[in-house]
Amino acid sequence: MSQPAATTSQDLGYIEVQWTDTGAAGVDAASFGIADVQITGVDIDQIEKLGNGLVRYRYNLDGDVLTAEPSR
């Protein structure tokens, strides 16, 4: 997922975020960490730097799963 507030009906155990910076410095991959994102109901366990600012945030390594949002 690379869009803010994107939704999915699948629980893959991770989300992916494409970080970009249009400034002269660009994205510093060394600054990525588990505190970069918050997902309601789960804790980020690990990150994977996939290159070019793409980061996979894994939350299922300790058994966490997403909770279903109530229907509206």
C-alpha positions in Angstrom: 0.0 0.0 0.0 1.4 3.3 -0.9 -1.7 5.6 -0.4 -2.6 7.3 2.9 -5.6 5.7 4.5 -5.7 2.9 2.0 -7.8 -0.2 2.9 -7.6 -3.9 2.1 -9.6 -6.9 2.9 -6.5 -9.1 3.2 -4.3 -9.5 6.2 -0.9 -10.2 4.7 1.0 -9.7 8.0 2.7 -6.5 6.8 2.1 -3.2 5.0 4.4 -1.6 2.5 5.1 2.1 2.4 6.8 4.0 -0.4 8.6 6.9 1.2 9.6 9.8 -1.1 11.3 13.2 -0.6 11.4 15.7 -3.4 14.0 17.7 -1.6 17.7 17.8 -2.5 18.7 15.3 0.3 16.2 12.6 -0.7 15.2 9.7 1.5 17.7 8.4 4.1 17.1 4.7 4.3 19.2 4.6 7.5 16.5 6.5 9.3 13.8 3.9 8.7 12.5 2.2 11.9 9.7 0.3 13.5 8.3 3.6 14.9 7.7 5.1 11.5 4.1 3.9 11.3 1.2 2.9 13.6 -1.3 0.3 12.8 -4.3 0.0 15.2 -4.4 -3.2 17.1 -0.9 -4.5 16.2 2.7 -3.7 16.9 5.4 -3.5 14.2 7.9 -6.3 14.8 10.4 -5.8 12.0 11.1 -3.7 8.9 12.5 -4.8 5.6 14.1 -2.1 3.4 13.2 -3.1 -0.1 15.1 -0.3 -1.9 14.2 3.0 -3.5 12.4 4.2 -0.4 10.1 1.1 -0.2 9.8 -0.4 3.3 7.8 -3.4 4.5 6.6 -3.2 8.0 5.9 -6.7 9.5 3.5 -7.0 12.4 2.6 -10.7 12.4 5.9 -12.2 13.6 4.5 -12.4 17.1 1.0 -13.6 16.0 -0.6 -10.2 15.7 -3.5 -10.0 13.2 -5.6 -7.1 12.1 -9.0 -6.7 13.7 -12.0 -6.4 11.5 -13.5 -2.9 11.4 -17.3 -3.0 12.2 -19.6 -2.5 9.2 -21.1 0.9 8.9 
